[in-house]
Amino acid sequence: MRLGVLDVGSNTVHLLVVDAYPGAPPLPAFSHKVELSLAAHLQPDNTLSETGEQRLTSVVSEAMRIAEDKGVQEFTAFATSAVRDADNGDEVLARVQQRTGASIKVLSGDNEARLTFLAARRWFGWSSGRLLVIDIGGGSLEIAAGPDEEPEVVMSLPVGAVRLTREWLTSDPPSAEEVRAMRKHVRAEIARLAGGLLRRGAVDHAVGTSKTFRQLARIAGAAPSSEGIYVKRFLRHSDVATWAERLAGMDRGERARLPGVSEARAGQAPAGAIIADAVMDLMEVSQLEICPWALREGVILRRLDMLT
């Protein structure tokens, strides 16, 4: 079966087309990404702007056309924190559906964490033992842990890289005062819930699944994406702590010249590194492994499970 999965994230709208069958790994057939930065279209009254809605409509319409061209037999679409947090998110999606025909489901933060955990568990298998999965998105941070396919504990916190950049970092490079205030806020948010997860038991395998972690790993010397998804990539907390400080001292242009950092994501790189530093420190993770599968693959795997 050829499946199309459209992920409406806070940063990127990503269409992934895969050939998927029960009992086999989903094989990517085509990928289409647009850096929409939907979180940047949240207005002071916490609604998505008309411009943001228009751009989203255009991007979804294009994705639907591509999915048809690629022979997609079943199409599913979901949205995460940027739409989830907007007061008019449901109304915006209803109008997008009227104009494009795409029914976009809003995932809760907890479901986002569960599906990402499922993808990581299937990728690493049972031998990885008690798994900790961390995902830093544009609008939120998701954490899940447990020894099974269904995590014992999930957390979703409003400390995503785009959100924090917009709310806390106004200068380029950010001032020391801005960085300190944001760092204090992030650590307080994570520490509020970290104890409940740590009391569940020691972690055998810590995993990072987001673009933020992949970017930090590449900056710290991990293999580039061109070497393929089966190359193991690790990220040490000591490197994250170092780069969290360095990135905050660079301007956007300097960050964009680093390996693995795109111009579109250079602005949020300091916030992403500060979140990664905080979560690895407070969760007592000295090193994590980068997982090539994440939320989109979790959605696909859950759909395949329903077919068996």
N, C-alpha and C positions, 0 to 999 in steps of 0.2 A: 504494500500500500504506500502510495506517495502522500505524505502529510506536509502541510504548510503550517508553521507556527509563527504568529506575529506577536512580538514582545514590545509593548508600548512602555518603555522605561522612562525614567527621569532625564536621562541623557540621550539615549539612542532609541530609535524605532528599528527593530531588527526582524526581518523575515528570514526564517530558516526553513528550507525545503529538504526533507529527508525521505529516504526509502526505508520503511520500517515494517518489521514483521515480529509477531510474538516469538520470544525465545532468541532473538538476534539483536545485536546492537544497531541502533538507528544510524544509517550511513548518510552523511551530508551530501546533498546533490546540488544545492545552490544556496547562496547567502547574499542578502541585500540589506545594507545598513544606511540609515540616514541619521546624522547628528542633529536631532531636532531640539535638544535642550529644553524639553517641555517644562521642567521645573523652573526655568528662568522666566516662563510666562505666567507664573503665579503672581497675582497682583496683591497689593497691601490688604485688600479685603478678603484674601484667601480664595479667590476665584481665578480660574483660568481665563486669560484674556481672549478677546475676539480674534486677535492675530494668532495666538497659539492654537485656537480651535480651527481656524482656517488652514494653518500649516499642517495640523494633524490630519484634517480631512483630506488634504492633498496627498500626504504621504501614505495614508491608509488606502486611498483610491489607487495609487500607483502600485502598492503592494498587492492589492487584489488582482490587478491586471497581470502582474508578473507571475503570481501564483497560477493563474489560468493558463498563461503561456507555458509554464513549466509542467503542466499536466497534473496539478495537485488534485487529488481525489477527495481529501478531507481537509478543511481549513479551520483552525482554531486561533483565537486571538485573546490576549489578556493584557491588562494594564497594572502597573505597580504604584509606587507611592505618590508620584506627581499627580495622578488622577485620583487616587485613593484619598489624598489629603485635601483636594480641592472641594470647596463647598458646593460647587456646581458641576462636579465630575460626572455624576449620573446624567444630568441634562446634556452635557457636552457629548457624551458617548451616545446618547439617544439620537441626537442630531447627526452625529457622524454615521450612525447606522442607517438613518433615513437617506443620507446622501450617497453612501458607498455600498450598503448592504452587509457590512461587516458587523457582526455582533461581538463586542469586546467585553469580556468579563473582567471585573475588578477583583484582583486577588488580595486577600487580607495579608498582613505582614506575617502572621503565623503560618498560613498556607504557603506563602512564598518560602519561608524557612524550611517547611516540611518537604516541599518538592525539590528544593535544592539539595537537601540532605539525602533524599532518595537517589538523586543523580550521582552524588558522590559515593554513596554506599554501593551502588551498582558498578561504578567505575573501579573502586578499590577492592570490593569484595569483602567477604566475611573475615578474611585473614587480617584485616586492618583493625579488628577488635572494636573497642569503644572509640567511636568517631566523634570528633568535634569539627563542625563545618561553620566557617565564617564567611559572610558575603557583605561587602561594602558597596551599596548602591548609590545612586545619585541623591535619593531622598531619605534612605533609611539603612540601618545596619541590621542584618539578620544573623542569628546564631542558633545552632541546633546541635544536640549531642545525644548519644545513646549507643547501645550495642546492637540494635536491630535495624530494620529498614524504616520503621516508624520511630522517630526520635523520642526519647524520654522527656526532653525539655526543649522548648523553643523560646526565643526572645526576638522581638522586633522593636528597634529603638529609632526615634526620629533624628538620627545623626549621620545622614548621608553626606557625601562629599560636595555635591552641588548645593544642597540646602545650607550647609555650614559656611561655604564660601560666600553665598548670597547674604547670609544673616550676620556674619562676623568679620569677614575680611573685605575691607573697602578700598585698600590701597594696593599698589603693585610696585615692589613687593610689599606684603603686609607688614605693618609695624610690629615691634616686639610686644606692645601692649595688646594688640588685636590677637596675636598668636597665643599669648599667655591666657587671655580671657577665654578663647575658644577651647584651648587645651583643658582648662579647668572645667568648663562646661561638659565636654565630651567625657572626661574621666568620671565626673560625678554621675552622668547618665548611665554609663556602663557599670560602675561600681555598685549602683543601686540594685542591680539584678545579678551581678556576677556570682555572688556568694551562693545563691540557690543552685546554680549550675555546678559549681566546684564541689559542693557537698554531695553530689551524686556519685562521685568517684573519679579516680585518675583517668586521664585520656591516654589512649594508646596511639592515636594517629590524629594530628591536627591538620586541617585542610583549609585552604583559601580558594574561593571560586570566582572572585570578581575581577573585572578589568583593573581595578586599583591594585590588587595583589599581583596580577600578571605584570603590570607596569613597573611596580616596585622591584619585582624579581628580575626583570630585564635590566633595569637601571643598576641593580646590584651584581649583574654579571651572568644571569641565567641565559640559557639558549634562546635565540630569537624564535618567533612563531614559525618562521620559514622552515625550521628543522623538524616540524611536525608535532602532533599532539602526544606521541608516545615517548618523547624525550622527557625524562624526569626533571622537574624544576622545583627547587626549594628556596625558601626565603627565611633567613635568620632574623630574629628580633633585634640583634645588635646592629645589623645593617639597616633595618627599618628605622631604628632610633637615630642613627647617623643621618640618614637621608631625610627624615622628618625635619631635622634642624637645617640641613643644607637647602632643601627645596623652599623653605620659608624665607630664606635669605636671597633667593634668586627672583628676578622678574620673569614675566611670562615668556618672553623671547628666549631667555637663557634655558628655561625648563624645556621648551619645545625642541631644543637642540640635543637633548639627552636621548639615549637609545630607548625606543619603545614609547616615547611621549609624543602624542599628536598635538598639533596646534589647538584643536578643539578641546582637548582635555588638559592642556597646560595650566589653565587658570585654576582648576580644582585640585591639582596635584598636591599642594601643601596640606589642604584639609584632608585629603585621602590618606596621606602618610601619617598625619597626626592621629587619625582614627585608628589606622592599622597599628601604630605604636601603642596606643592606649589599650586596645583590645587584646593584643598579644601580651602586654605587660600584666594587665589585670586578670587575664585568663591563664596566666603562668605558662605561656607558650614560648619556648625558646626557638623553635623552628617549625614551620609548616610547609606542606607540600602543595603545589599548585595543581588544582584539578581542572582538566579541560572541559568537563561537563558541569552544567549549572542548572539554572531554573528552566530554561527552554527544554533541555533534555529531560528534566524531571517531569515536565508537562507531557512530553511525548511518551515517556515510560509509563506514566499513570494511564494514559489513553490506551497503550498497548496491553496493559494489565487487564483492562476492561474487556478486551477482545478474547481473552483466554477462558 
